[in-house]
Amino acid sequence: MTWGEAGYYEQAFRVVGRYVDEQKPRDIFFFEQDGAFVMRLLMGTQTGSRHVIAEFTRDELEGMIAQAPDFRGEK
């Protein structure tokens, strides 16, 4: 399936997945609330582990989806 054929959720999960891959968390707790995606990431640090909260509003997700082809070198 191509990017243009993918639905909203598939595109949103792809761009959020890119963010998660960059963070390299040990564990993820993920939920959707009022159209926003909220994640609690368990991050490993030199002094132990810590949780980080990340939230992506629907507007932010739509912006990330719009920019995604640029990251892949497509236009």
DSSP file (Angstrom, degrees, kcal/mol; ACC not computed):
  #  RESIDUE AA STRUCTURE BP1 BP2  ACC     N-H-->O    O-->H-N    N-H-->O    O-->H-N    TCO  KAPPA ALPHA  PHI   PSI    X-CA   Y-CA   Z-CA
    1    1 A M              0   0    0      0, 0.0     2,-0.1     0, 0.0     5,-0.0   0.000 360.0 360.0 360.0 135.4    0.0    0.0    0.0
    2    2 A T    >>  -     0   0    0      1,-0.1     4,-1.1     4,-0.0     3,-0.7  -0.397 360.0-105.3 -86.2 166.7    1.3    3.4   -0.9
    3    3 A W  G >4 S+     0   0    0      1,-0.2     3,-0.6     2,-0.2    -1,-0.1   0.899 120.5  52.3 -56.9 -44.0    1.4    6.5    1.4
    4    4 A G  G 34 S+     0   0    0      1,-0.2    -1,-0.2     7,-0.0     7,-0.0   0.750 108.7  50.5 -67.1 -24.3   -1.5    8.1   -0.5
    5    5 A E  G <4 S+     0   0    0     -3,-0.7    -1,-0.2     2,-0.0    -2,-0.2   0.661  89.5 100.9 -85.6 -18.0   -3.7    5.0   -0.2
    6    6 A A  S << S-     0   0    0     -4,-1.1     2,-0.0    -3,-0.6    -3,-0.0  -0.382  72.2-123.6 -71.2 144.9   -3.1    4.7    3.6
    7    7 A G     >  -     0   0    0     -2,-0.1     4,-2.3     1,-0.1     5,-0.2  -0.189  33.5 -90.4 -78.8 177.1   -5.9    5.9    5.9
    8    8 A Y  H  > S+     0   0    0      1,-0.2     4,-3.0     2,-0.2     5,-0.2   0.922 123.7  47.9 -56.7 -50.1   -5.5    8.5    8.6
    9    9 A Y  H  > S+     0   0    0      1,-0.2     4,-2.9     2,-0.2     5,-0.2   0.902 111.2  50.3 -64.1 -40.8   -4.6    6.1   11.4
   10   10 A E  H  > S+     0   0    0      2,-0.2     4,-1.8     1,-0.2    -1,-0.2   0.935 114.1  44.8 -63.1 -44.2   -2.0    4.2    9.3
   11   11 A Q  H  X S+     0   0    0     -4,-2.3     4,-2.1     2,-0.2    -2,-0.2   0.919 114.1  49.8 -64.3 -42.8   -0.3    7.5    8.4
   12   12 A A  H  X S+     0   0    0     -4,-3.0     4,-2.4    -5,-0.2     5,-0.2   0.917 110.6  49.2 -63.0 -43.8   -0.5    8.8   11.9
   13   13 A F  H  X S+     0   0    0     -4,-2.9     4,-2.3     1,-0.2    -1,-0.2   0.850 109.1  54.2 -65.3 -32.9    1.0    5.6   13.4
   14   14 A R  H  X S+     0   0    0     -4,-1.8     4,-1.6    -5,-0.2    -1,-0.2   0.934 111.8  42.4 -65.8 -45.3    3.8    5.7   10.8
   15   15 A V  H  X S+     0   0    0     -4,-2.1     4,-1.4     2,-0.2    -2,-0.2   0.879 116.8  47.3 -72.2 -35.1    4.9    9.2   11.7
   16   16 A V  H  X S+     0   0    0     -4,-2.4     4,-2.5    -5,-0.2    -1,-0.2   0.881 108.6  56.6 -69.3 -36.8    4.5    8.6   15.5
   17   17 A G  H  X S+     0   0    0     -4,-2.3     4,-2.7    -5,-0.2    -2,-0.2   0.864 102.5  55.1 -60.8 -36.3    6.5    5.3   15.0
   18   18 A R  H  X S+     0   0    0     -4,-1.6     4,-1.8     2,-0.2    -1,-0.2   0.924 108.9  47.7 -61.5 -44.1    9.3    7.4   13.4
   19   19 A Y  H  X S+     0   0    0     -4,-1.4     4,-1.6     2,-0.2    -2,-0.2   0.930 112.2  49.1 -61.0 -46.4    9.4    9.5   16.6
   20   20 A V  H  X S+     0   0    0     -4,-2.5     4,-1.8     1,-0.2    -2,-0.2   0.913 108.4  53.4 -62.2 -43.4    9.4    6.4   18.8
   21   21 A D  H  < S+     0   0    0     -4,-2.7    -1,-0.2     1,-0.2    -2,-0.2   0.887 108.0  51.0 -58.6 -39.4   12.2    4.8   16.8
   22   22 A E  H  < S+     0   0    0     -4,-1.8    -1,-0.2     1,-0.2    -2,-0.2   0.842 110.5  49.1 -66.9 -33.2   14.3    8.0   17.3
   23   23 A Q  H  < S-     0   0    0     -4,-1.6    -1,-0.2    -3,-0.2    -2,-0.2   0.795  90.8-151.8 -77.7 -28.9   13.7    7.9   21.1
   24   24 A K     <  -     0   0    0     -4,-1.8    20,-0.4    -5,-0.1    -3,-0.1   0.948  22.1-171.5  55.6  56.5   14.6    4.2   21.5
   25   25 A P        -     0   0    0      0, 0.0    18,-0.2     0, 0.0     3,-0.1  -0.334  29.1-138.9 -75.0 159.7   12.4    3.6   24.6
   26   26 A R  S    S+     0   0    0     16,-3.6     2,-0.3     1,-0.3    17,-0.2   0.778  86.9   5.6 -82.9 -30.7   12.5    0.4   26.6
   27   27 A D  E     -A   42   0A   0     15,-0.9    15,-2.6     2,-0.0     2,-0.4  -0.987  65.7-152.1-152.8 154.8    8.7    0.3   27.0
   28   28 A I  E     -A   41   0A   0     -2,-0.3     2,-0.5    13,-0.2    13,-0.2  -0.997   7.3-167.5-135.5 134.7    5.7    2.2   25.7
   29   29 A F  E     -A   40   0A   0     11,-2.0    11,-2.7    -2,-0.4     2,-0.4  -0.995  25.5-175.7-115.5 121.1    2.3    2.9   27.1
   30   30 A F  E     +A   39   0A   0     -2,-0.5     2,-0.3     9,-0.2     9,-0.2  -0.942  12.3 156.8-125.5 136.3    0.1    4.3   24.3
   31   31 A F  E     -A   38   0A   0      7,-2.5     7,-3.2    -2,-0.4     2,-0.4  -0.990  32.3-128.3-152.1 161.0   -3.5    5.6   24.2
   32   32 A E  E     +A   37   0A   0     -2,-0.3     2,-0.4     5,-0.2     5,-0.2  -0.912  24.8 179.4-109.2 134.3   -5.7    8.0   22.2
   33   33 A Q  E >   -A   36   0A   0      3,-2.9     3,-2.1    -2,-0.4    -2,-0.0  -0.957  68.6 -22.7-139.3 118.1   -7.6   10.7   24.0
   34   34 A D  T 3  S-     0   0    0     -2,-0.4    24,-0.2     1,-0.3     3,-0.1   0.858 127.4 -48.7  51.6  41.9   -9.9   13.2   22.2
   35   35 A G  T 3  S+     0   0    0      1,-0.3     2,-0.3    22,-0.1    -1,-0.3   0.387 118.2 111.0  82.4  -4.1   -8.0   12.7   18.9
   36   36 A A  E <   -A   33   0A   0     -3,-2.1    -3,-2.9    21,-0.1     2,-0.5  -0.771  63.8-134.2-100.5 148.9   -4.6   13.1   20.5
   37   37 A F  E     -AB  32  56A   0     19,-2.4    19,-2.7    -2,-0.3     2,-0.4  -0.896  22.5-170.2-100.7 129.7   -2.1   10.3   20.9
   38   38 A V  E     -AB  31  55A   0     -7,-3.2    -7,-2.5    -2,-0.5     2,-0.4  -0.973   4.3-177.0-122.6 133.5   -0.4   10.2   24.3
   39   39 A M  E     -AB  30  54A   0     15,-3.0    15,-2.7    -2,-0.4     2,-0.6  -0.979  20.4-155.2-130.9 142.6    2.5    8.0   25.1
   40   40 A R  E     -AB  29  53A   0    -11,-2.7   -11,-2.0    -2,-0.4     2,-0.5  -0.975  23.0-163.3-111.5 116.1    4.5    7.2   28.2
   41   41 A L  E     -AB  28  52A   0     11,-3.3    11,-2.4    -2,-0.6     2,-0.8  -0.848  14.3-143.3-103.6 132.1    7.9    6.1   27.2
   42   42 A L  E     -AB  27  51A   0    -15,-2.6   -16,-3.6    -2,-0.5   -15,-0.9  -0.856  26.9-166.5 -92.9 113.3   10.3    4.3   29.6
   43   43 A M  E     - B   0  50A   0      7,-3.3     7,-2.3    -2,-0.8     2,-0.4  -0.816  15.9-134.1-106.0 138.4   13.7    5.6   28.8
   44   44 A G  E     + B   0  49A   0     -2,-0.4     2,-0.3   -20,-0.4     5,-0.2  -0.760  30.1 176.4 -88.0 134.2   17.0    4.1   29.9
   45   45 A T  E >   - B   0  48A   0      3,-3.8     3,-1.1    -2,-0.4     0, 0.0  -0.777  46.6 -99.3-127.7 174.5   19.5    6.6   31.2
   46   46 A Q  T 3  S+     0   0    0     -2,-0.3     3,-0.1     1,-0.2    -1,-0.0   0.786 124.9  44.3 -65.5 -26.0   23.0    6.4   32.7
   47   47 A T  T 3  S-     0   0    0      1,-0.2     2,-0.3     0, 0.0    -1,-0.2   0.325 128.3 -80.0-101.6   7.6   21.5    6.7   36.2
   48   48 A G  E <   -B   45   0A   0     -3,-1.1    -3,-3.8     2,-0.0     2,-0.3  -0.970  69.0 -35.0 134.7-149.8   18.6    4.3   35.7
   49   49 A S  E     +B   44   0A   0     -2,-0.3     2,-0.3    -5,-0.2    -5,-0.2  -0.824  47.3 179.4-114.1 152.5   15.2    4.5   34.0
   50   50 A R  E     -B   43   0A   0     -7,-2.3    -7,-3.3    -2,-0.3     2,-0.3  -0.991  25.3-120.2-147.6 154.0   12.7    7.4   33.8
   51   51 A H  E     -B   42   0A   0     -2,-0.3     2,-0.4    -9,-0.2    -9,-0.2  -0.752  22.3-166.6 -95.2 142.4    9.3    7.9   32.2
   52   52 A V  E     -B   41   0A   0    -11,-2.4   -11,-3.3    -2,-0.3     2,-0.5  -0.995  11.2-144.5-126.9 133.4    8.7   10.6   29.6
   53   53 A I  E     -B   40   0A   0     -2,-0.4     2,-0.4   -13,-0.2   -13,-0.2  -0.850  17.6-176.5 -98.7 132.2    5.3   11.7   28.5
   54   54 A A  E     -B   39   0A   0    -15,-2.7   -15,-3.0    -2,-0.5     2,-0.4  -0.997   1.5-172.6-127.8 133.0    4.8   12.7   24.8
   55   55 A E  E     -B   38   0A   0     -2,-0.4     2,-0.5   -17,-0.2   -17,-0.2  -0.988   7.9-168.1-127.7 136.4    1.5   14.0   23.4
   56   56 A F  E     -B   37   0A   0    -19,-2.7   -19,-2.4    -2,-0.4    -2,-0.0  -0.970  15.6-148.4-122.4 112.6    0.6   14.6   19.8
   57   57 A T     >  -     0   0    0     -2,-0.5     4,-2.6   -21,-0.2     5,-0.2  -0.274  31.0-105.3 -71.9 166.0   -2.5   16.6   19.2
   58   58 A R  H  > S+     0   0    0    -24,-0.2     4,-2.5     1,-0.2     5,-0.2   0.899 123.3  51.7 -60.6 -40.2   -4.6   16.0   16.1
   59   59 A D  H  > S+     0   0    0      2,-0.2     4,-2.0     1,-0.2    -1,-0.2   0.909 110.4  48.2 -63.0 -41.7   -3.3   19.2   14.5
   60   60 A E  H  > S+     0   0    0      2,-0.2     4,-2.4     1,-0.2    -2,-0.2   0.912 111.4  50.6 -64.3 -41.7    0.3   18.2   15.2
   61   61 A L  H  X S+     0   0    0     -4,-2.6     4,-2.6     1,-0.2    -2,-0.2   0.917 108.9  50.6 -62.4 -43.5   -0.3   14.8   13.7
   62   62 A E  H  X S+     0   0    0     -4,-2.5     4,-2.1     1,-0.2    -1,-0.2   0.882 111.1  49.3 -63.2 -37.4   -1.8   16.2   10.6
   63   63 A G  H  X S+     0   0    0     -4,-2.0     4,-1.6     2,-0.2    -1,-0.2   0.902 111.4  48.8 -65.6 -41.3    1.3   18.5   10.2
   64   64 A M  H  X S+     0   0    0     -4,-2.4     4,-1.1     2,-0.2    -2,-0.2   0.889 110.9  50.8 -65.0 -39.5    3.6   15.5   10.7
   65   65 A I  H  < S+     0   0    0     -4,-2.6     3,-0.4     1,-0.2    -2,-0.2   0.913 108.9  51.5 -63.9 -42.4    1.7   13.6    8.1
   66   66 A A  H  < S+     0   0    0     -4,-2.1     4,-0.2     1,-0.2    -1,-0.2   0.835 113.6  44.5 -63.8 -32.5    1.9   16.4    5.7
   67   67 A Q  H >X S+     0   0    0     -4,-1.6     4,-1.2     1,-0.2     3,-1.1   0.625  88.7  91.4 -86.0 -14.5    5.7   16.6    6.2
   68   68 A A  H >X S+     0   0    0     -4,-1.1     4,-1.3    -3,-0.4     3,-0.5   0.860  80.0  55.8 -54.2 -44.5    6.3   12.9    6.0
   69   69 A P  H 34>S+     0   0    0      0, 0.0     5,-3.2     0, 0.0     4,-0.4   0.854 103.5  57.3 -59.2 -31.8    6.9   12.7    2.2
   70   70 A D  H X45S+     0   0    0     -3,-1.1     3,-0.9    -4,-0.2    -2,-0.2   0.880 103.4  52.8 -64.0 -37.8    9.7   15.3    2.6
   71   71 A F  H <<5S+     0   0    0     -4,-1.2    -1,-0.2    -3,-0.5    -3,-0.1   0.813 111.1  46.9 -67.0 -29.3   11.5   13.0    5.1
   72   72 A R  T 3<5S-     0   0    0     -4,-1.3    -1,-0.2     2,-0.1    -2,-0.2   0.456 119.2-110.3 -90.2  -1.2   11.4   10.2    2.6
   73   73 A G  T < 5S+     0   0    0     -3,-0.9     2,-0.3    -4,-0.4    -3,-0.2   0.667  77.0 129.8  80.9  16.6   12.6   12.4   -0.2
   74   74 A E      <       0   0    0     -5,-3.2    -1,-0.3    -6,-0.2    -2,-0.1  -0.729 360.0 360.0-100.3 152.9    9.2   12.4   -2.0
   75   75 A K              0   0    0     -2,-0.3    -1,-0.1    -3,-0.1    -5,-0.1   0.325 360.0 360.0-144.2 360.0    7.4   15.5   -3.2
